[in-house]
Amino acid sequence: MNLNDYGKMCHEANQKWWPSDVRTRNKGEAIALMHSELSEALEGERKNLKDEKLPHRLAAEVEFADTLIRIFDYCHAFGYDLEGAFREKMAYNAVREDHKLENRMKEDGKKF
């Protein structure tokens, strides 16, 4: 499976769980919900929490999975080629000057 396949899978599953398709919601709201999952992951990491619904798992890893589900659903719903964009971005990042360690270590380098 590639990232677009995961998008299709998540979008189809979400049709059973949500009363409306992600495309009928405000895009900002949908993206904010992705952000809220990341905030929940941060809280899990801060407090080293276990997940409430999957107690054998860390809260952070479950919230990261929730984030991916929301991202995959959104990208499939709006026809984004997540697989293609991912591969192209990884290739671009591999040769970026500002991603090279020696450039990050400079006084004016990208520290984070």
Summary of the structure (lengths in Angstrom):
residues: 112
radius of gyration: 17.3
end to end distance: 32.0
largest distance: 52.3
contacts: 274
relative contact order: 0.14
helix: 71%
strand: 2%
